[in-house]
Amino acid sequence: MQGSITEIIRVCVGSFLVIYGYIMSIIERYLGMPFFGSRYQPKGVINGFVATLWGAFFISVNVQIFFLVGLPLIVINGLLQKIIHEHLKKKAKHFIGKEGKATTDMKRKCKGFVDFNGERAKVFPEEEDIQVGEMVYVSDVDGSMIMVRKLK
């Protein structure tokens, strides 16, 4: 009896971690957070992939269950990450070459916002600091990050 209660708790905790990991992975990818880099996570939130990994281990009571259930759960997390990444990449591609005006100050490699004829987008300056009001153009799209440079 004691062992079965322990297993039920283990599976419930594991299931919670897997679901939490999926949700956090989607949020992390959508917000452009790095895949592994918990120091970039807001308020120390655990990385979604790590939560999924731990959840899969909790659910897997033996090696056979790990390969039948745990491993596919981990693969699904990777697929979710890839789907979101490709969606954001496709969405951002139409910005290449567009010109706009910076609406925030931006330090090199730190995000800011640019107005592209009424369409506001989160961008990252590629080489130099950009001040509010300066004209920029989109030089590249790196994953879901829109990279900009000053117009000269």
Secondary structure, DSSP 8 states (H G I E B T S, - for coil): -HHHHHHHHHHHHHHHHHHHHHHHHHHHHHTT--SS-GGGSGGG---HHHHHHHHHHHH-SSHHHIIIIIHHHHHHHHHHHHHHHHHHHHHHHTTTT-EEEESS-B-TTS-EEEEETTEEEEEEESSS-B-TT-EEEEEEEETTEEEEEE--
